[in-house]
Amino acid sequence: MSSEKTKLSWTSHPFIDFPVTSIFLVIFLIVLAVILWQVAVVIWDMPLFYYLGFAIFVFSMITYFIPTRYEFYEMKIIIYYAMIKIERNYSDFKCFYSDKKGIMLGTFMKPRKLDSFRGQSIRFSKLQTEKEDLIKLLEQKIGNQY
């Protein structure tokens, strides 16, 4: 943990926070697993394709299943995913914009499609109690809101 004072922090866990969506997602994953099993293992006789493909697909959605901790400090943002820590400075970002479940920090002066690769997505908690404070903080640190 950092010795400097945290300005804002919260934990987001969408799998727990949105149970209806999570149920539909699990049902979708089960149906997808059955269909892919039929194609990759039964028809093609290639179980390696099934295991690799399904593992890559589920791993791409891992942030939905694990809790994410966000900590905002004076000069940086620290994001904790299970065993991974991401530390970014506010100076890395040039703009930010929000949607209904979070804020995207972009590396360009205006929103671009590359933001999902180069930027940083910040997801709110279920009640979004941190939303106003986060927007005020980002207006001070980044300034360019869309």
C-alpha positions in Angstrom: 0.0 0.0 0.0 1.1 3.5 -0.7 2.0 5.8 2.2 0.2 8.8 0.6 -3.4 9.6 1.4 -6.1 8.1 -0.7 -8.4 10.7 -2.2 -11.1 8.2 -3.4 -11.4 4.4 -3.3 -14.0 1.7 -3.9 -14.4 -1.9 -5.0 -16.5 -3.0 -8.0 -17.7 -6.6 -8.3 -20.2 -6.8 -11.2 -20.8 -10.5 -10.9 -22.2 -10.0 -7.4 -23.6 -6.5 -8.0 -25.7 -7.5 -11.0 -27.2 -10.9 -10.3 -29.7 -11.0 -13.2 -27.1 -10.2 -15.8 -24.7 -12.7 -14.1 -27.3 -15.4 -14.4 -27.9 -14.7 -18.1 -24.1 -14.7 -18.6 -23.6 -18.0 -16.9 -26.5 -19.5 -19.0 -24.9 -18.1 -22.1 -21.5 -19.6 -21.2 -23.1 -23.0 -20.6 -25.0 -22.9 -23.9 -21.8 -21.7 -25.7 -19.7 -24.5 -24.0 -22.2 -27.2 -25.2 -22.3 -25.9 -28.8 -18.5 -25.5 -29.0 -18.1 -29.0 -27.5 -20.3 -30.4 -30.2 -18.4 -28.7 -33.0 -14.8 -28.9 -31.7 -14.8 -32.3 -30.0 -17.7 -34.3 -31.5 -17.6 -33.2 -35.1 -13.9 -32.1 -35.6 -12.4 -34.4 -33.0 -10.1 -31.5 -31.8 -10.5 -31.1 -28.0 -7.5 -28.8 -27.9 -9.4 -26.2 -29.9 -12.3 -26.4 -27.5 -10.2 -26.0 -24.3 -8.0 -23.3 -25.7 -10.8 -21.3 -27.3 -13.1 -21.5 -24.4 -10.3 -20.6 -21.9 -9.4 -17.5 -24.0 -13.0 -16.5 -24.3 -13.7 -16.7 -20.5 -10.3 -15.1 -19.6 -11.3 -12.1 -21.8 -14.2 -11.5 -19.4 -12.3 -12.2 -16.2 -12.7 -8.6 -14.8 -16.5 -9.3 -14.7 -16.0 -12.2 -12.4 -13.4 -10.9 -10.0 -13.6 -7.8 -7.7 -11.7 -4.7 -8.8 -10.4 -2.2 -6.3 -9.8 1.4 -7.4 -7.7 3.8 -5.5 -7.2 7.5 -6.5 -4.3 9.4 -5.1 -2.9 13.0 -5.7 -0.8 12.0 -8.7 -1.8 8.5 -9.7 -4.5 5.8 -10.0 -3.9 2.3 -8.7 -6.2 -0.5 -9.8 -6.1 -4.0 -8.2 -7.4 -7.1 -10.0 -7.0 -10.2 -7.8 -3.2 -10.6 -8.2 -2.5 -7.8 -10.7 -1.8 -4.1 -9.8 -2.0 -1.4 -12.4 -0.6 2.0 -11.6 -1.2 5.0 -14.0 -0.5 8.7 -13.6 -3.1 11.2 -14.4 -0.7 12.8 -16.9 -1.1 9.6 -19.0 -4.6 10.7 -19.9 -5.9 13.6 -22.0 -9.7 13.2 -21.7 -12.4 11.2 -20.0 -16.0 10.4 -20.7 -18.6 8.4 -18.9 -21.3 5.8 -19.7 -23.9 4.3 -17.5 -21.5 1.9 -15.7 -18.2 3.7 -15.5 -15.7 6.2 -17.0 -13.2 5.7 -19.7 -9.9 7.6 -19.4 -8.6 8.3 -22.9 -5.0 8.9 -24.0 -6.1 11.2 -26.9 -7.5 14.8 -26.7 -10.9 13.5 -27.9 -12.5 10.1 -27.5 -11.2 7.5 -30.0 -11.9 3.9 -30.7 -8.3 3.1 -29.5 -9.2 4.2 -25.9 -10.3 0.6 -25.0 -6.8 -0.5 -25.8 -4.6 2.4 -24.7 -6.9 4.1 -22.1 -8.2 2.8 -18.8 -11.8 1.8 -18.0 -13.0 2.7 -14.5 -16.2 0.8 -13.4 -18.5 2.3 -10.7 -19.8 0.3 -7.8 -23.4 -0.8 -7.9 -24.8 2.3 -6.1 -22.4 4.7 -7.9 -21.9 6.7 -4.7 -18.4 7.6 -5.9 -19.5 9.0 -9.3 -19.8 12.7 -8.5 -16.5 12.7 -6.5 -14.7 10.9 -9.2 -15.9 13.3 -11.9 -14.8 16.3 -9.8 -11.4 14.7 -9.2 -10.9 13.9 -12.9 -12.0 17.4 -13.9 -9.2 18.7 -11.6 -6.5 16.2 -12.8 -7.4 15.6 -16.5 -9.8 18.4 -17.2 -11.0 17.4 -20.7 -14.5 15.8 -20.3 -16.7 14.6 -23.1 
